[in-house]
């Protein structure tokens, strides 16, 4: 009988360009050998060029979807991305409080890279007061950490202070991503100790960065579902996103997505078309 993979639920918005949101999450989950299921918090009008419009899901329909999924399936991890509205955020928080699901990874998405706001003020309040304590790990970027804490987050020292504040607000484990720094750095902070771990890397010269936060947080959820501890999950998720960026290819007229499926042998990789064209010209 075939082995049943861990089931990972993603609760997030729909990006029709599939660079971010639930379709990108499903690709990430599949790339890690897990089985992905999803509940949509919002639909969007967007492309690689940016977000044009957001329409939050009907909260009761979303909750019914979530309840049906947990009646049917044993979940190994949960990823939470874009929530879209205060009503949705509040109902998701209530659901998580009652369901007590394992390995909840919260990516507190507040704003698109194009600048569009993806969560209203009531949603941010619901996220801070209702969801932070329920997550096993939260993965804000530096700007999101600043919004959640009210602190300025422009340096590694700032990231450390923000992590302390997030712990005080109820977060158990915090990963703050700092891709904006001169030398990109992610900070991992467990609540039980004052020690923090920094993951530094050279900045990649690439425009294939749409959806990096979604891929990173979803990859962490997958590794937790596979039984790894948080520190190892963060390290492996960071390596995955770095390779997904490096193997990206240009799509659309804006910021291209990462290549979530770069590990597949039959999947298109950056440079393949140029090599094929050169080979054809030599014939």
SEDOGU-106161 format. One line per 2 residues: number of its first residue (from 1); their letters; for each residue x, y, z of C-alpha. Coordinates in pm, 1 decimal, always signed. Last residue first. Example, Ala and Ser with C-alpha at 12.3 -4.5 7.8 and 13.67 -1.06 7.14 Angstrom:
REM residues 2
2 = SA = +1367.0:-106.0:+714.0 | +1230.0:-450.0:+780.0
END
This chain:
REM residues 283
283 = XX = +2183.4:+2157.3:-3616.0 | +2384.9:+2421.2:-3429.2
281 = XX = +2092.8:+2662.1:-3415.9 | +1879.6:+2401.1:-3245.0
279 = XX = +2143.1:+2348.4:-2976.2 | +2167.2:+2721.8:-2913.0
277 = XX = +1791.0:+2747.1:-2883.6 | +1780.7:+2455.3:-2641.2
275 = XX = +2050.6:+2611.2:-2425.7 | +1872.4:+2947.8:-2421.1
273 = XX = +1540.7:+2781.0:-2338.7 | +1693.1:+2584.3:-2051.3
271 = XX = +1862.7:+2886.5:-1894.2 | +1636.7:+2902.0:-1590.1
269 = XX = +1478.7:+2565.2:-1531.8 | +1168.6:+2403.8:-1681.2
267 = XX = +1052.8:+2101.2:-1483.6 | +1130.7:+1748.6:-1601.5
265 = XX = +1382.7:+1675.2:-1327.0 | +1157.0:+1821.7:-1058.1
263 = XX = +1360.8:+2013.3:-800.0 | +1278.9:+2353.7:-952.4
261 = XX = +912.6:+2317.3:-856.9 | +864.4:+2642.6:-665.0
259 = XX = +1043.5:+2852.2:-926.1 | +1017.2:+3198.7:-769.8
257 = XX = +766.6:+3434.7:-924.5 | +846.2:+3721.4:-1164.1
255 = XX = +820.2:+4083.0:-1049.2 | +643.6:+4278.5:-1321.7
253 = XX = +579.7:+4236.0:-1694.7 | +499.2:+3866.2:-1693.3
251 = XX = +726.0:+3566.3:-1643.1 | +1104.0:+3565.5:-1634.5
249 = XX = +1265.7:+3247.1:-1500.3 | +1348.3:+3134.9:-1148.7
247 = XX = +1620.0:+2883.3:-1068.1 | +1813.5:+3118.9:-838.1
245 = XX = +1491.3:+3226.5:-666.8 | +1380.0:+2868.4:-600.8
243 = XX = +1734.0:+2785.9:-486.2 | +1727.0:+3062.5:-225.2
241 = XX = +1373.2:+2965.1:-125.9 | +1474.4:+2603.5:-62.8
239 = XX = +1785.5:+2699.6:+134.4 | +1575.1:+2924.5:+360.0
237 = XX = +1322.4:+2646.4:+411.2 | +1601.7:+2405.7:+509.6
235 = XX = +1743.0:+2643.8:+770.9 | +1398.9:+2732.4:+908.2
233 = XX = +1294.7:+2367.8:+933.9 | +1621.2:+2279.1:+1108.5
231 = XX = +1558.7:+2544.5:+1374.6 | +1191.4:+2448.6:+1403.4
229 = XX = +1238.9:+2078.6:+1464.5 | +1182.2:+1825.1:+1188.0
227 = XX = +891.6:+1580.0:+1192.5 | +777.5:+1588.1:+829.9
225 = XX = +490.1:+1820.0:+922.2 | +747.0:+2059.2:+1071.0
223 = XX = +933.9:+2046.6:+740.9 | +614.4:+2123.7:+551.2
221 = XX = +521.6:+2415.6:+777.0 | +868.8:+2564.6:+725.2
219 = XX = +823.9:+2528.4:+348.4 | +493.9:+2716.5:+372.9
217 = XX = +665.4:+3003.4:+555.1 | +943.2:+3032.0:+299.1
215 = XX = +725.7:+2986.8:-10.8 | +475.8:+3247.5:+107.2
213 = XX = +752.6:+3493.9:+192.8 | +926.6:+3442.8:-141.9
211 = XX = +607.8:+3494.3:-340.2 | +742.4:+3722.9:-612.2
209 = XX = +1122.3:+3708.4:-604.3 | +1222.5:+3628.9:-961.2
207 = XX = +1375.1:+3970.8:-1029.5 | +1720.5:+3835.4:-948.8
205 = XX = +2059.6:+3950.8:-824.7 | +2072.0:+3727.9:-517.3
203 = XX = +2171.8:+3895.6:-189.7 | +2451.8:+3714.1:-12.3
201 = XX = +2335.5:+3510.1:+281.8 | +2304.1:+3531.1:+658.6
199 = XX = +2104.6:+3304.2:+890.8 | +2109.8:+3444.7:+1241.9
197 = XX = +2024.6:+3244.0:+1550.5 | +1891.5:+3393.5:+1870.8
195 = XX = +1973.3:+3311.1:+2231.7 | +1746.0:+3457.4:+2497.9
193 = XX = +1588.5:+3119.1:+2552.0 | +1242.7:+2965.2:+2585.6
191 = XX = +1085.4:+3201.7:+2334.3 | +1278.4:+3070.6:+2036.4
189 = XX = +1425.7:+3339.9:+1805.9 | +1527.9:+3289.3:+1444.8
187 = XX = +1664.0:+3594.6:+1260.1 | +1692.5:+3600.7:+881.5
185 = XX = +1967.9:+3799.6:+715.3 | +2030.9:+3952.1:+372.6
183 = XX = +2358.2:+4142.9:+357.7 | +2274.4:+4502.0:+273.0
181 = XX = +1946.6:+4446.6:+459.5 | +1612.7:+4440.1:+273.9
179 = XX = +1596.5:+4059.3:+282.8 | +1548.6:+4074.8:+656.3
177 = XX = +1321.3:+3786.5:+749.6 | +1203.9:+3769.9:+1109.1
175 = XX = +1151.2:+3417.3:+1243.1 | +972.9:+3408.4:+1577.6
173 = XX = +885.4:+3120.7:+1808.6 | +617.4:+3132.4:+2079.0
171 = XX = +443.4:+3461.4:+1995.0 | +240.6:+3599.9:+2285.8
169 = XX = +282.6:+3976.5:+2267.2 | +592.7:+3955.7:+2487.5
167 = XX = +740.8:+3715.8:+2233.6 | +666.5:+3973.0:+1961.9
165 = XX = +845.2:+4239.0:+2168.5 | +1155.7:+4022.0:+2206.2
163 = XX = +1153.4:+3947.9:+1833.4 | +1125.2:+4319.8:+1758.3
161 = XX = +1429.8:+4390.0:+1973.5 | +1630.2:+4124.5:+1787.4
159 = XX = +1517.2:+4262.5:+1450.9 | +1627.0:+4611.0:+1555.3
157 = XX = +1972.3:+4471.8:+1640.6 | +1982.5:+4310.7:+1295.2
155 = XX = +1902.6:+4644.5:+1136.9 | +1611.8:+4840.1:+991.0
153 = XX = +1319.4:+4751.6:+1217.6 | +1161.9:+5057.2:+1380.3
151 = XX = +922.1:+4949.4:+1651.6 | +541.1:+4959.3:+1661.7
149 = XX = +536.0:+4585.7:+1730.0 | +305.2:+4452.5:+1457.5
147 = XX = +392.8:+4721.1:+1204.2 | +767.1:+4684.3:+1260.9
145 = XX = +750.9:+4305.4:+1238.2 | +560.8:+4342.6:+910.3
143 = XX = +831.7:+4571.3:+773.0 | +1109.1:+4332.5:+882.3
141 = XX = +941.9:+4026.6:+732.9 | +706.6:+3834.6:+956.2
139 = XX = +744.0:+3457.4:+1002.0 | +543.7:+3333.3:+1301.3
137 = XX = +602.5:+2987.5:+1448.8 | +397.6:+2750.8:+1665.5
135 = XX = +99.4:+2978.0:+1615.8 | -188.7:+3016.6:+1861.0
133 = XX = -35.6:+3300.6:+2064.9 | -1.6:+3523.0:+1755.5
131 = XX = -356.9:+3457.2:+1637.0 | -605.3:+3639.5:+1856.6
129 = XX = -452.0:+3964.6:+1978.3 | -202.6:+4045.2:+1704.3
127 = XX = -394.4:+3892.3:+1413.0 | -727.2:+4027.9:+1532.2
125 = XX = -573.2:+4376.2:+1562.0 | -419.1:+4348.7:+1215.0
123 = XX = -755.7:+4238.4:+1078.4 | -935.1:+4529.8:+1243.9
121 = XX = -677.0:+4758.1:+1077.1 | -729.3:+4614.2:+728.6
119 = XX = -521.1:+4338.6:+568.1 | -378.7:+4314.0:+215.4
117 = XX = -267.4:+4675.9:+172.0 | -133.4:+4738.8:-178.4
115 = XX = +231.1:+4849.8:-189.2 | +353.9:+4650.9:-489.6
113 = XX = +531.8:+4414.2:-248.2 | +186.6:+4337.1:-109.9
111 = XX = +98.1:+4447.6:+241.2 | -3.4:+4288.7:+571.1
109 = XX = +94.6:+3923.7:+542.7 | +142.7:+3781.2:+891.1
107 = XX = +294.3:+3443.9:+790.1 | +165.2:+3217.5:+1064.8
105 = XX = +291.6:+2859.3:+1090.6 | +64.5:+2624.7:+1286.7
103 = XX = +244.1:+2301.2:+1373.7 | -43.9:+2102.7:+1522.1
101 = XX = -416.8:+2189.2:+1520.3 | -601.1:+2301.0:+1832.5
99 = XX = -942.3:+2295.5:+1660.2 | -1116.9:+2537.5:+1897.4
97 = XX = -853.6:+2810.3:+1912.1 | -773.3:+2759.3:+1544.6
95 = XX = -1137.0:+2814.6:+1447.2 | -1167.3:+3126.7:+1662.3
93 = XX = -850.5:+3270.6:+1505.7 | -984.9:+3191.2:+1157.8
91 = XX = -1309.0:+3369.5:+1245.8 | -1126.7:+3679.9:+1366.6
89 = XX = -897.4:+3694.9:+1065.0 | -1192.5:+3659.3:+826.7
87 = XX = -1387.1:+3939.3:+993.5 | -1078.5:+4160.9:+1012.9
85 = XX = -1015.9:+4127.1:+642.1 | -783.6:+3980.7:+377.5
83 = XX = -628.7:+3687.8:+564.0 | -307.4:+3645.4:+363.2
81 = XX = -100.6:+3350.8:+481.9 | -166.8:+3078.8:+736.1
79 = XX = +12.5:+2745.1:+705.3 | -114.6:+2446.0:+898.3
77 = XX = +70.1:+2125.3:+982.2 | +21.3:+1747.7:+1014.8
75 = XX = -351.6:+1750.5:+943.8 | -562.7:+1439.6:+987.3
73 = XX = -831.9:+1458.5:+723.3 | -1209.3:+1435.0:+689.9
71 = XX = -1347.3:+1618.0:+990.2 | -1054.3:+1860.0:+969.8
69 = XX = -1141.8:+1945.6:+610.5 | -1512.2:+1990.7:+679.7
67 = XX = -1442.2:+2232.6:+963.1 | -1210.8:+2438.4:+744.5
65 = XX = -1464.1:+2463.0:+464.1 | -1740.1:+2555.1:+708.3
63 = XX = -1515.6:+2827.5:+848.0 | -1450.6:+2969.4:+501.0
61 = XX = -1820.1:+2965.7:+411.6 | -1896.7:+3147.9:+736.4
59 = XX = -1635.8:+3415.9:+667.2 | -1750.7:+3504.4:+312.1
57 = XX = -1417.3:+3544.2:+138.1 | -1243.1:+3881.3:+113.1
55 = XX = -1240.2:+4056.0:-228.0 | -911.0:+4228.0:-309.3
53 = XX = -833.2:+4450.2:-608.9 | -542.1:+4566.1:-824.0
51 = XX = -246.6:+4377.0:-676.8 | +82.4:+4405.1:-863.8
49 = XX = +262.9:+4375.6:-1198.4 | +317.0:+3999.6:-1159.4
47 = XX = -60.0:+3975.5:-1178.4 | -348.4:+4075.4:-956.9
45 = XX = -722.7:+4076.5:-910.4 | -762.6:+3904.9:-579.1
43 = XX = -971.3:+3638.3:-410.4 | -979.9:+3613.8:-33.6
41 = XX = -953.9:+3368.5:+256.1 | -940.5:+3053.4:+42.2
39 = XX = -910.7:+2718.5:+221.1 | -648.3:+2472.8:+101.2
37 = XX = -525.2:+2114.9:+99.9 | -168.6:+2008.3:+26.2
35 = XX = -15.2:+1663.1:+37.9 | +351.4:+1652.6:+140.9
33 = XX = +661.1:+1556.0:-56.7 | +835.7:+1890.6:-17.1
31 = XX = +774.5:+2005.4:-375.0 | +405.6:+1920.3:-328.5
29 = XX = +382.0:+2162.5:-35.6 | +558.9:+2434.4:-233.5
27 = XX = +326.7:+2386.6:-530.5 | +24.0:+2397.2:-297.6
25 = XX = +157.3:+2717.3:-143.2 | +193.2:+2877.2:-486.6
23 = XX = -169.4:+2795.5:-559.7 | -270.4:+2917.7:-214.0
21 = XX = -110.8:+3260.5:-226.1 | +198.5:+3369.5:-416.4
19 = XX = +338.4:+3344.3:-769.7 | +27.6:+3169.9:-894.1
17 = XX = -65.9:+3460.2:-1130.1 | -427.1:+3425.4:-1014.7
15 = XX = -321.2:+3494.1:-653.6 | -581.1:+3338.3:-419.8
13 = XX = -564.1:+3420.4:-50.3 | -453.4:+3198.1:+235.2
11 = XX = -530.2:+2911.2:+469.7 | -285.2:+2635.9:+375.6
9 = XX = -339.0:+2287.5:+512.0 | -55.3:+2035.5:+512.7
7 = XX = -124.3:+1660.8:+496.7 | +172.6:+1434.1:+568.1
5 = XX = +226.2:+1176.3:+293.9 | +38.7:+845.1:+281.5
3 = XX = +274.8:+559.1:+193.3 | +144.5:+343.2:-90.2
1 = X = +0.0:+0.0:+0.0
END
